[in-house]
């Protein structure tokens, strides 16, 4: 197997951070993946699997092999009168898959429009936006066990989805390579999620009724208006998770800040507070130091204005975590994967 040496990863992460990998390759088939896994076992190299690079922060070079997952293809694998099961290769760009479904008026993915990254990353962190999470439409995935090379099928129960979480981020972290993802979509959708965020207002502005195509367009409009395009400004989308706090904690903060927004928490007896609001109220929105900063329109997004290092972004996030903890007594958690 031939690999590229000392390969730059700058174009393979949406932060645009300069980091180098000791060795680099791409794989687009199960056979190529098997060859890759055999290679790292033989050479005893650490392995890093990259998809869209939209949820990763490099703070150092990678002293091993980086393998870029480019497994492609979208196909209908099963259907009945109401539903259709659609499988995509893990390397398929997520938004391209959404557009594929929207063009066919298949319901379920429309609220997840314009989320950066690939299909394989979706279940890893249970991506979600505007009241919908991937787990709501997930059927199964196929993944290769790195130590043995065996392929396993994971159901939704097997994945143990949580808020921006799954077994692939904890108990099975670094153990599997996702090869394909299958979602269950609706042929004639009649239930739409418009209550979250500004979707209803955007639909009204568009003079459009709720539907697969109109909601997708509304979400694209909203995201484009407040989230920076990684092609223009390096970023990884939401850098922090929205914290869930106990009702007593919520009431304590609400008494001091009556304008604080909130929504139901991930666990019974908890309430979720927007991390962006906490960061903005702590004075960080629009902050910039060198080329590392906090976006001027969305405090949840840390940005690289050009030549920031991963460590500079990391140190900025540390300061934000500390300030929010000191001001509100709330501990934020990073959503991005840090290398």
C-alpha positions in Angstrom: 0.0 0.0 0.0 1.3 3.4 -1.0 0.7 6.4 1.4 1.6 10.1 1.1 4.2 11.3 3.7 4.0 14.4 5.8 0.6 15.3 4.3 -1.0 18.7 5.1 -4.5 18.4 6.6 -5.4 22.0 6.3 -7.8 21.4 3.4 -9.4 18.5 5.2 -10.6 20.4 8.3 -13.2 23.2 8.1 -11.3 25.2 10.8 -8.5 25.5 8.2 -5.9 24.6 10.8 -2.5 23.7 9.5 -1.6 20.3 10.8 0.4 17.5 9.2 0.0 13.7 9.2 3.0 11.4 9.2 1.2 9.3 6.5 -2.0 9.8 4.6 -4.3 7.8 2.3 -7.9 7.7 1.0 -10.3 4.7 0.9 -13.6 4.5 -1.1 -14.4 0.7 -0.8 -14.5 -2.0 1.9 -11.5 -3.6 0.3 -9.5 -0.4 0.4 -10.5 0.0 4.0 -9.3 -3.5 4.8 -6.0 -2.8 3.2 -5.7 0.4 5.2 -6.4 -1.4 8.5 -3.9 -4.2 7.7 -1.3 -1.5 7.0 -1.7 0.3 10.3 -1.7 -3.1 12.2 1.5 -4.1 10.4 3.3 -0.7 10.9 1.8 -0.2 14.4 0.6 3.2 13.4 -2.1 5.3 15.2 -5.1 5.7 12.9 -7.2 8.8 12.4 -10.3 8.5 10.2 -11.4 11.8 8.6 -14.7 12.5 6.9 -15.7 16.1 6.2 -13.4 17.4 9.0 -16.2 19.7 10.1 -16.2 18.7 13.8 -12.5 18.4 14.6 -9.8 20.8 16.0 -6.2 19.9 15.4 -3.9 21.2 18.1 -0.9 19.1 17.0 0.4 17.1 14.1 -0.8 13.5 13.8 2.0 11.0 14.3 0.3 8.2 12.5 -1.8 7.5 9.4 -4.8 9.7 8.5 -7.3 7.9 6.3 -9.9 10.0 4.4 -13.2 8.2 4.1 -14.6 8.8 0.6 -17.1 5.9 0.5 -19.9 7.2 -1.8 -23.3 6.3 -3.2 -27.0 6.9 -2.3 -29.5 4.2 -2.9 -33.0 3.1 -1.9 -32.7 -0.3 -0.3 -36.4 -0.9 0.8 -39.8 0.8 0.6 -43.4 0.4 1.4 -46.5 2.5 0.9 -45.5 5.1 3.5 -41.8 4.9 3.9 -38.5 4.5 2.1 -35.2 3.3 3.5 -32.2 5.1 2.0 -28.6 4.1 2.4 -25.6 6.4 1.8 -21.9 5.8 1.9 -20.2 7.4 4.9 -18.2 9.7 2.7 -21.3 11.3 1.1 -21.6 15.0 1.9 -24.5 15.3 4.4 -26.1 18.3 2.7 -26.0 16.6 -0.7 -27.9 13.7 0.9 -30.4 16.1 2.3 -30.9 17.7 -1.1 -31.3 14.3 -2.7 -34.2 13.6 -0.3 -35.7 17.1 -0.6 -35.8 16.8 -4.4 -37.8 13.6 -4.1 -40.1 15.1 -1.4 -39.0 12.5 1.1 -39.6 13.8 4.6 -37.3 13.7 7.7 -34.1 15.3 6.7 -35.3 18.8 5.9 -34.6 20.4 9.3 -31.0 19.1 9.1 -30.2 21.1 5.9 -26.8 22.7 5.5 -25.2 20.9 8.4 -21.5 20.5 7.4 -19.8 17.1 7.3 -20.4 13.7 5.9 -23.1 11.0 6.3 -20.8 8.9 8.5 -20.3 11.7 11.0 -24.1 12.1 11.4 -24.7 9.1 13.8 -21.3 9.5 15.5 -22.5 12.6 17.2 -26.3 12.3 16.6 -26.4 15.6 14.6 -29.4 17.7 15.2 -30.9 21.1 14.4 -34.2 22.9 14.7 -36.0 20.3 16.7 -34.9 17.2 14.9 -32.0 14.8 15.6 -30.6 12.1 13.4 -31.9 9.4 15.8 -35.5 10.4 14.8 -35.0 9.1 11.3 -32.1 6.6 11.8 -32.5 2.9 10.8 -29.1 1.3 10.9 -25.4 1.6 10.0 -22.7 -0.7 8.9 -19.3 -0.3 10.6 -16.0 -2.0 10.4 -14.3 -3.1 13.6 -10.8 -1.7 13.4 -9.0 -4.4 15.5 -10.5 -7.4 13.7 -11.7 -6.0 10.3 -15.1 -7.5 10.8 -18.3 -5.7 9.7 -21.1 -5.1 12.2 -24.6 -3.7 11.8 -25.7 -1.2 14.5 -29.4 -0.5 15.2 -30.6 2.7 16.9 -30.6 0.9 20.2 -27.1 -0.3 19.6 -25.9 3.3 18.9 -27.3 4.5 22.3 -27.9 8.0 20.9 -27.9 10.9 23.3 -27.5 14.7 22.9 -24.7 15.0 20.3 -23.5 11.6 21.5 -23.4 7.9 20.6 -21.4 4.8 21.5 -18.9 5.9 18.8 -17.9 8.9 21.0 -17.6 7.0 24.2 -17.5 3.2 24.8 -16.5 2.4 21.1 -14.5 5.6 20.5 -11.8 4.8 17.9 -12.9 1.2 17.5 -15.1 1.4 14.4 -15.1 2.9 10.9 -18.6 3.7 9.7 -19.1 2.6 6.1 -22.7 3.3 5.4 -25.8 4.8 7.1 -29.4 4.0 6.4 -32.3 6.4 7.2 -36.1 5.9 7.2 -37.8 8.7 5.4 -41.5 9.5 4.8 -43.0 9.3 1.3 -46.0 11.6 2.0 -44.9 13.5 5.1 -47.7 15.3 7.0 -45.9 16.2 10.3 -43.4 19.0 10.1 -41.2 20.6 12.8 -41.5 24.3 12.7 -41.7 25.4 16.3 -38.0 25.4 17.0 -35.9 28.5 16.2 -37.1 30.9 13.6 -38.5 28.4 11.1 -42.1 29.6 11.4 -41.1 33.2 11.0 -38.9 32.4 8.0 -41.8 30.4 6.4 -44.0 33.4 6.9 -41.5 35.7 5.3 -41.2 33.3 2.4 -45.1 33.1 2.2 -44.8 29.4 2.2 -46.7 26.6 3.9 -44.7 23.9 5.8 -43.4 21.2 3.5 -40.2 19.3 2.9 -38.8 21.8 0.3 -40.0 25.0 2.1 -38.6 24.0 5.5 -35.3 23.0 3.9 -35.1 26.4 2.2 -36.1 28.1 5.4 -33.3 26.3 7.4 -30.8 27.1 4.6 -31.8 30.8 4.8 -31.5 30.9 8.6 -28.2 29.1 8.8 -26.7 31.1 6.0 -27.7 34.4 7.7 -26.1 33.7 11.0 -23.4 31.0 10.6 -20.1 31.7 8.8 -19.3 29.7 5.6 -16.2 27.6 6.4 -15.0 28.3 2.9 -14.8 32.0 3.9 -14.0 31.8 7.6 -12.6 28.7 9.2 -14.9 27.2 11.8 -16.5 23.9 13.0 -20.0 25.1 13.5 -21.2 24.9 17.1 -18.1 24.6 19.2 -20.0 23.9 22.5 -23.0 21.8 23.5 -26.0 23.5 25.0 -25.9 22.6 28.7 -28.8 20.9 30.5 -29.1 22.0 34.1 -31.4 21.1 37.0 -34.6 23.1 37.4 -33.2 24.6 40.6 -30.1 25.8 38.8 -32.2 27.2 35.9 -34.4 29.1 38.4 -31.4 30.6 40.1 -30.0 31.9 36.8 -33.4 33.0 35.6 -34.0 35.1 38.7 -30.8 37.0 37.9 -31.3 37.1 34.1 -35.1 37.1 33.3 -34.3 37.4 29.6 -32.6 34.0 29.5 -34.1 31.7 26.8 -34.5 28.0 27.5 -36.0 24.7 26.2 -36.6 21.2 27.5 -33.5 19.4 28.7 -32.2 16.0 27.5 -33.1 14.3 30.8 -36.3 14.5 32.9 -36.1 17.3 35.5 -33.6 19.3 33.4 -33.8 22.4 31.3 -31.4 23.3 28.4 -29.9 26.7 28.2 -28.4 28.0 24.9 -24.6 28.0 25.2 -24.4 30.9 22.8 -26.5 33.0 25.1 -24.2 32.2 28.1 -21.1 33.0 26.0 -22.6 36.3 24.7 -23.7 37.4 28.2 -20.1 36.7 29.4 -18.9 39.3 26.9 -17.2 37.0 24.3 -19.4 37.6 21.2 -17.3 39.2 18.5 -14.1 38.8 20.4 -10.9 38.5 18.4 -7.3 38.0 19.4 -4.9 37.6 16.4 -6.7 35.3 14.0 -8.6 33.3 16.7 -12.1 34.7 17.6 -15.7 34.3 18.4 -18.1 35.0 15.5 -19.8 38.3 15.6 -23.3 36.9 14.8 -23.2 33.6 16.7 -21.3 33.3 19.9 -21.5 29.5 19.8 -19.1 29.5 16.9 -15.3 29.9 17.3 -13.5 31.0 14.2 -10.1 31.0 12.5 -9.7 34.3 10.6 -6.8 32.9 8.6 -3.6 31.8 10.4 -4.7 30.8 13.9 -3.2 27.7 15.3 -5.3 24.9 16.8 -3.8 25.6 20.2 -4.8 29.3 20.0 -8.4 28.2 19.3 -8.2 25.7 22.2 -6.8 28.3 24.6 -9.6 30.7 23.6 -12.2 28.0 24.4 -10.6 27.4 27.8 -11.0 31.1 28.7 -14.6 31.0 27.6 -15.3 27.8 29.6 -13.7 29.5 32.7 -15.7 32.8 32.3 -19.1 31.1 31.8 -18.4 28.9 34.9 -17.4 31.9 37.0 -20.4 34.0 35.9 -23.2 31.5 35.8 -21.9 28.4 37.6 -22.6 26.4 34.4 -20.0 24.0 33.0 -19.9 24.0 29.2 -18.8 21.0 27.2 -17.0 21.1 23.8 -18.9 19.6 20.9 -15.9 19.4 18.6 -13.4 16.5 18.7 -9.9 17.7 19.8 -6.8 16.1 18.4 
